Amino acid sequence: MKRGMLLMILLLMAIHGLYAAVGCDLNDPDRDVKRLFPASTGYKTHYVSIQQKGGKALLAKVEQRLGDKFTGLYETMDVPYTVYEIYKGKEVIGYIHGVNQKGQYGGIQVFLALNKQGVIQAFYYQKMTNQAAKSFRSSEFARQFVGLSGQDFASYDPKAGKLEGSLIKIKNPSVKAEADFKATLRGVKKNLILMQEFGYIK
């Protein structure tokens, strides 16, 4: 009986660990919000999922817009997405949202700071495991995403990985990490689509 209880506890802990792994929260929201939105006076945290907002029909729409299927632990319908709604006084001035994206050597966490119109104000990795991570985390690389929006990524095909239009300016900081470069672009497009489909930006 005791052994059975122990096995059950271990199983529940393992399940909890799996679900905890798929979330994408800011490590230090108070610090990060102030860093990304210096004029902010506060923020609200919202938790949403594809299951909650539209289920299978929404998932199909997101996949169609993304140009790729959702797969694996990071992309199930019940994955919780955390949206930080940023305020200056009583006015909403923007959002911060991150997504988990499968990379070459593990999960990548791609965060975007967006204004109310959905234009990228800042881009950064909260998590990345790669020998070239330093190059990817550079301010030079991050600046290439500033000013872009969902419209810029609308025709981007994450399977082909070909950059066209306004995305041509985004340069891979490491030719040895092409897989993570493509994963990053897929993560950014997915991030923007979800923010639109969840109703935060147009």
Contacts in CASP RR format, 6 or more apart in sequence:
PFRMAT RR
TARGET T0000
AUTHOR 0000-0000-0000
METHOD contacts of the structure
MODEL  1
MKRGMLLMILLLMAIHGLYAAVGCDLNDPDRDVKRLFPASTGYKTHYVSI
QQKGGKALLAKVEQRLGDKFTGLYETMDVPYTVYEIYKGKEVIGYIHGVN
QKGQYGGIQVFLALNKQGVIQAFYYQKMTNQAAKSFRSSEFARQFVGLSG
QDFASYDPKAGKLEGSLIKIKNPSVKAEADFKATLRGVKKNLILMQEFGY
IK
18 73 0 8 1.000
21 73 0 8 1.000
22 73 0 8 1.000
22 74 0 8 1.000
22 76 0 8 1.000
22 79 0 8 1.000
22 80 0 8 1.000
22 100 0 8 1.000
23 79 0 8 1.000
23 80 0 8 1.000
23 81 0 8 1.000
23 82 0 8 1.000
23 100 0 8 1.000
24 81 0 8 1.000
24 82 0 8 1.000
24 98 0 8 1.000
24 99 0 8 1.000
24 100 0 8 1.000
24 109 0 8 1.000
24 111 0 8 1.000
24 126 0 8 1.000
25 82 0 8 1.000
26 32 0 8 1.000
26 33 0 8 1.000
26 82 0 8 1.000
26 84 0 8 1.000
26 96 0 8 1.000
26 111 0 8 1.000
26 126 0 8 1.000
27 126 0 8 1.000
29 43 0 8 1.000
29 45 0 8 1.000
29 84 0 8 1.000
32 96 0 8 1.000
33 40 0 8 1.000
33 42 0 8 1.000
33 43 0 8 1.000
33 84 0 8 1.000
33 86 0 8 1.000
33 96 0 8 1.000
34 40 0 8 1.000
36 96 0 8 1.000
36 113 0 8 1.000
36 121 0 8 1.000
36 122 0 8 1.000
37 86 0 8 1.000
37 88 0 8 1.000
37 93 0 8 1.000
37 94 0 8 1.000
37 96 0 8 1.000
37 113 0 8 1.000
37 121 0 8 1.000
39 88 0 8 1.000
39 93 0 8 1.000
40 86 0 8 1.000
40 87 0 8 1.000
40 88 0 8 1.000
40 93 0 8 1.000
41 87 0 8 1.000
41 88 0 8 1.000
41 89 0 8 1.000
42 86 0 8 1.000
42 87 0 8 1.000
42 89 0 8 1.000
43 84 0 8 1.000
43 85 0 8 1.000
43 86 0 8 1.000
43 87 0 8 1.000
43 96 0 8 1.000
44 84 0 8 1.000
44 85 0 8 1.000
44 87 0 8 1.000
45 82 0 8 1.000
45 83 0 8 1.000
45 84 0 8 1.000
45 85 0 8 1.000
46 82 0 8 1.000
46 83 0 8 1.000
46 84 0 8 1.000
46 85 0 8 1.000
47 80 0 8 1.000
47 81 0 8 1.000
47 82 0 8 1.000
47 83 0 8 1.000
48 80 0 8 1.000
48 81 0 8 1.000
48 83 0 8 1.000
48 198 0 8 1.000
49 77 0 8 1.000
49 78 0 8 1.000
49 79 0 8 1.000
49 80 0 8 1.000
49 81 0 8 1.000
50 58 0 8 1.000
50 59 0 8 1.000
50 62 0 8 1.000
50 77 0 8 1.000
50 78 0 8 1.000
50 79 0 8 1.000
50 194 0 8 1.000
51 77 0 8 1.000
51 78 0 8 1.000
53 197 0 8 1.000
53 198 0 8 1.000
55 77 0 8 1.000
56 77 0 8 1.000
58 197 0 8 1.000
59 70 0 8 1.000
59 77 0 8 1.000
61 197 0 8 1.000
62 70 0 8 1.000
62 190 0 8 1.000
62 193 0 8 1.000
62 194 0 8 1.000
62 197 0 8 1.000
63 69 0 8 1.000
63 70 0 8 1.000
65 154 0 8 1.000
65 193 0 8 1.000
65 197 0 8 1.000
66 158 0 8 1.000
66 186 0 8 1.000
66 189 0 8 1.000
66 190 0 8 1.000
66 193 0 8 1.000
67 157 0 8 1.000
67 158 0 8 1.000
67 159 0 8 1.000
68 158 0 8 1.000
68 159 0 8 1.000
68 186 0 8 1.000
70 76 0 8 1.000
72 102 0 8 1.000
74 99 0 8 1.000
74 100 0 8 1.000
74 101 0 8 1.000
74 102 0 8 1.000
74 107 0 8 1.000
79 100 0 8 1.000
81 97 0 8 1.000
81 98 0 8 1.000
81 99 0 8 1.000
81 194 0 8 1.000
81 198 0 8 1.000
82 97 0 8 1.000
82 98 0 8 1.000
83 95 0 8 1.000
83 96 0 8 1.000
83 97 0 8 1.000
83 195 0 8 1.000
83 198 0 8 1.000
83 200 0 8 1.000
84 95 0 8 1.000
84 96 0 8 1.000
84 97 0 8 1.000
85 92 0 8 1.000
85 94 0 8 1.000
85 95 0 8 1.000
85 200 0 8 1.000
86 92 0 8 1.000
86 93 0 8 1.000
86 94 0 8 1.000
86 95 0 8 1.000
86 96 0 8 1.000
87 93 0 8 1.000
92 116 0 8 1.000
93 115 0 8 1.000
93 116 0 8 1.000
94 113 0 8 1.000
94 114 0 8 1.000
94 115 0 8 1.000
94 116 0 8 1.000
94 121 0 8 1.000
95 113 0 8 1.000
95 114 0 8 1.000
95 116 0 8 1.000
95 118 0 8 1.000
95 195 0 8 1.000
95 200 0 8 1.000
95 201 0 8 1.000
96 111 0 8 1.000
96 112 0 8 1.000
96 113 0 8 1.000
96 114 0 8 1.000
97 111 0 8 1.000
97 112 0 8 1.000
97 114 0 8 1.000
97 191 0 8 1.000
97 194 0 8 1.000
97 195 0 8 1.000
97 200 0 8 1.000
98 109 0 8 1.000
98 110 0 8 1.000
98 111 0 8 1.000
98 112 0 8 1.000
98 126 0 8 1.000
98 191 0 8 1.000
99 109 0 8 1.000
99 110 0 8 1.000
99 187 0 8 1.000
99 190 0 8 1.000
99 191 0 8 1.000
99 194 0 8 1.000
100 107 0 8 1.000
100 108 0 8 1.000
100 109 0 8 1.000
101 107 0 8 1.000
101 108 0 8 1.000
101 109 0 8 1.000
101 110 0 8 1.000
101 183 0 8 1.000
101 184 0 8 1.000
101 186 0 8 1.000
101 187 0 8 1.000
101 190 0 8 1.000
102 108 0 8 1.000
102 183 0 8 1.000
103 179 0 8 1.000
103 180 0 8 1.000
103 183 0 8 1.000
104 130 0 8 1.000
104 177 0 8 1.000
104 179 0 8 1.000
104 180 0 8 1.000
104 183 0 8 1.000
105 129 0 8 1.000
105 130 0 8 1.000
105 180 0 8 1.000
106 129 0 8 1.000
107 127 0 8 1.000
107 128 0 8 1.000
107 129 0 8 1.000
108 125 0 8 1.000
108 127 0 8 1.000
108 128 0 8 1.000
108 129 0 8 1.000
108 180 0 8 1.000
108 183 0 8 1.000
108 184 0 8 1.000
108 187 0 8 1.000
109 125 0 8 1.000
109 126 0 8 1.000
109 127 0 8 1.000
109 128 0 8 1.000
110 123 0 8 1.000
110 125 0 8 1.000
110 184 0 8 1.000
110 187 0 8 1.000
110 188 0 8 1.000
110 191 0 8 1.000
111 123 0 8 1.000
111 124 0 8 1.000
111 125 0 8 1.000
111 126 0 8 1.000
112 120 0 8 1.000
112 122 0 8 1.000
112 123 0 8 1.000
112 145 0 8 1.000
112 188 0 8 1.000
112 191 0 8 1.000
112 192 0 8 1.000
112 195 0 8 1.000
113 120 0 8 1.000
113 121 0 8 1.000
113 122 0 8 1.000
113 123 0 8 1.000
114 120 0 8 1.000
114 121 0 8 1.000
114 192 0 8 1.000
114 195 0 8 1.000
114 201 0 8 1.000
115 121 0 8 1.000
116 201 0 8 1.000
117 149 0 8 1.000
117 201 0 8 1.000
117 202 0 8 1.000
118 149 0 8 1.000
118 150 0 8 1.000
118 192 0 8 1.000
118 195 0 8 1.000
118 201 0 8 1.000
118 202 0 8 1.000
119 147 0 8 1.000
119 148 0 8 1.000
119 149 0 8 1.000
120 145 0 8 1.000
120 146 0 8 1.000
120 147 0 8 1.000
120 148 0 8 1.000
120 149 0 8 1.000
120 188 0 8 1.000
121 146 0 8 1.000
121 147 0 8 1.000
122 142 0 8 1.000
122 146 0 8 1.000
123 142 0 8 1.000
123 145 0 8 1.000
123 146 0 8 1.000
123 188 0 8 1.000
124 137 0 8 1.000
124 142 0 8 1.000
125 133 0 8 1.000
125 136 0 8 1.000
125 137 0 8 1.000
125 184 0 8 1.000
128 136 0 8 1.000
128 137 0 8 1.000
128 180 0 8 1.000
130 136 0 8 1.000
130 174 0 8 1.000
130 177 0 8 1.000
130 180 0 8 1.000
131 176 0 8 1.000
131 177 0 8 1.000
132 173 0 8 1.000
132 174 0 8 1.000
132 176 0 8 1.000
132 177 0 8 1.000
132 180 0 8 1.000
135 141 0 8 1.000
135 173 0 8 1.000
135 174 0 8 1.000
135 177 0 8 1.000
136 173 0 8 1.000
136 174 0 8 1.000
136 177 0 8 1.000
136 180 0 8 1.000
136 181 0 8 1.000
136 184 0 8 1.000
138 173 0 8 1.000
140 173 0 8 1.000
141 171 0 8 1.000
141 173 0 8 1.000
144 169 0 8 1.000
144 170 0 8 1.000
144 171 0 8 1.000
145 170 0 8 1.000
145 188 0 8 1.000
148 166 0 8 1.000
148 167 0 8 1.000
149 192 0 8 1.000
150 189 0 8 1.000
150 192 0 8 1.000
150 193 0 8 1.000
150 196 0 8 1.000
152 165 0 8 1.000
152 166 0 8 1.000
152 167 0 8 1.000
153 167 0 8 1.000
153 185 0 8 1.000
153 188 0 8 1.000
153 189 0 8 1.000
153 192 0 8 1.000
155 164 0 8 1.000
156 163 0 8 1.000
156 164 0 8 1.000
156 167 0 8 1.000
156 185 0 8 1.000
156 189 0 8 1.000
158 182 0 8 1.000
158 185 0 8 1.000
158 186 0 8 1.000
158 189 0 8 1.000
161 182 0 8 1.000
161 185 0 8 1.000
163 170 0 8 1.000
163 185 0 8 1.000
167 185 0 8 1.000
170 185 0 8 1.000
172 178 0 8 1.000
172 181 0 8 1.000
173 181 0 8 1.000
174 180 0 8 1.000
174 181 0 8 1.000
192 201 0 8 1.000
195 201 0 8 1.000
196 202 0 8 1.000
END
